Every structure is written in C-alpha cells, then in structure tokens.
Amino acid sequence: MAGRSQHLEQIMENQARFDLNVAVENWRQELAAQPNLTVEVRRELETHLRDSIAGFRQRCLNDEESFWLARRRVGQPPQLGEEFVKANPAAVWRERAFWIVLLLAALQLWNKVCPDFEGKIVLHSPTWFSHHWASVELLQSLVYILPIICFVTFLANGRMNWMDSAFRFVFRSRLRFVTISLPVVLILQLFISSGSGEPADFVNAMYFTNGFLEMGSNFFIAEIWPLTVIALITWLMPTQNRRTPKRA
Amino acid sequence: MYKTAMLAKDLVAASSKPLLLSILADGESYGYEIIKKVRELSGGHIEWSDGMLYPVLHRLERDGLIESEWKEADNGRERKYYFISADGRKALKNQRQQWLAVHNTLSKLWKIKPASI
C-alpha cells in the first residue's frame, strides 16, 4: 500500500515537472539538428506535432502522454530527414546554398557597418592566410567574423525565436525581400560614400555630364557585388511554397 | 472472427496519390486532418505515418497537382493548408479511371458487383 502511494506520488511529481513548452522546444532543437530538413518542413512538422498533441489531450491524456505519443507518431528526426531528402534532394541543397549566400551577405554588411575595426578585411586571399597563419591578425579577423557566423548558423537552425518572426516577415515573398533589401543596401552605400567625402564630388559632378556619368558607372560597379548577392538570395530563397495559390 | 489486415506497404504507397487528391478535391486541408480522415474512412486499415505524408504532399505540389498556403487557424497558430489545382483535378480523373478498372477486373473475378467508371 505504501509502495503504491509512493508510486502515485512519483507519477504526480513527474507530471508537475513536465513542461510541454520545454519538451516541444527540445524536440525542435532535435529536428533543427537534421541537415536534411528545411526551415519550412520543420515548421510544418511542428504544427503537425502541436495538432497531434491537442488531439491526444482531447482524449483526456495528460500533457506528457500526449507529447510522447505525438512525438512517436511524427517519427524519429533522423528518419524524417532521410524521408525528406529522398523526396526532394534539390530543395535541401538549394536551402544550403541560400544560407551560404546569406552568410556572405551578412559578412559583407558587417564589414561595411564596422569599417574602423582593425581586423576589418574579411575576405582575404589565400596568400594572406599563408603569410598570417597563427598570427594576431588572423585571430582578430576570426574574432571579428565569428559573431556573424554564429548569428546566421543559429538563425538557420531555428534557435532564435525572437528573430524568427522578423526573418519570416522579410523573406515572405521575393518582392518583399527585394523592396526591403535594395533600399537598405543603397542607403548604406550612400552613407559609407558620404563618410569618405564623396558627396562633394557628387555635387561637382552634377555640373558636368561626363563626370556625372563616370560617377554613375563607379557607383554601379561598387554596387555590383551587393546587387549580385541580393539577386542570388532572391533566386535561392525558399518561397515557392508560400505564394497564394490559385484555387481550382 | 475474420480480421482484415492492414494495407500492405506497396499498396499504401500506390494509393496515396488518388487518396490525397480525392480528399483535397473535397476542400482544403492540412497534414494532421488528412491523416485523421484517411484513418477514419478506411476504418483503421490504412494508417499513414506522419513522416511519410509530407514528402508525398510536397512531391504532388512540385508536380503542380496541389498548391499550398500558410494560413492562420482557429487556434491562432499558422498552419499550411493544401488545395487541389486544375491539373490535380485532371490527374484525379485519370487516377479514378485506372483504379476503377482494377477494381472492376477484380470484382468480376471475385463475382462482386462492379462499380461504374
């Protein structure tokens, strides 16, 4: 009898200790560790898990039982990864390429925003690395780019809930991404140019058509890299599933 | 008492396309609801695993037979709803004829009343 009441106490204690939100969050992390699951697929699987938990709770099961049953129904994260990569390997690689380009863009942006930092030069040539191997400069450079790499990696793995909604807002559609990113890049470019005293040249150039054209072409060349990155991100971004469908 | 067995794996795979298209032809739906519907309609004989459903849905979407949209559900959370496309309806018509041809052939062999195509 005493053993039984102790068992009941144990069950009640376990139930009190079980936090559904924490459990779902841990499951999300486990899913995020699967390289073959895209952000959109993970989001879809999470809504499925939550629906499934709600379904079990309606059948009078407690949070913990509902979670474990739902989790089992959805399947093991590694197996899910395999199923999805079998179904569409191109989508997985496309998303990887998207994150790599986004990382490059973030590095470039970081480089422009903090122009006075000593370890500024981020994209060094291989010879630079061979000359500065195990040097203070290399270490500075790494310290400098590390926050950006961590930031993009965390974002890619869905570990930043607070950034998730902002990210979803910007990447909702290709048009929205272009209309937001183009002005940002152009304003940033103008801001950096004005810092180096170019506006005076710009004012002078206004009076000479040739100078103005030259200025325009220089500006265009300076913008080629960011514009290429924007074009690449726009092309690679995983939006094809988010358009409003034409109903049959 | 005779108990009907669960559907074999290859039959589950083959029947997933006409089943999904038929469910979506009735109206928009989402993953969890689709699985529930299939379980209920089949009397528990067809049990789709959640992990298997989404790759199939995504393949149908890539083939242009269905389309999807993230929409806010009654509980305030967003869910991905699937719809059938015009191409999907054509594919369903085609699938229907093929499955009924199989059904009718078997019906004649087993002396059961055939269905109308």
Interface residues (C-beta under 8 A of the other chain):
Chain A: V41 R43 E44 L45 T47 H48 R50 D51 S52 A54 G55 R73 V74 G75 Q79 L80 E83 F84 K86 A87 N88 A91 N241 R242 R243 T244 P245 K246 R247 A248
Chain B: Y30 G31 Y32 E33 K36 S49 D50 G51 M52 Y54 P55 V56 H58 R59 E61 R62 E67 S68 E69 W70 N75 R77 E78 R79 K80 F83 I84 S85 A86 G88 R89
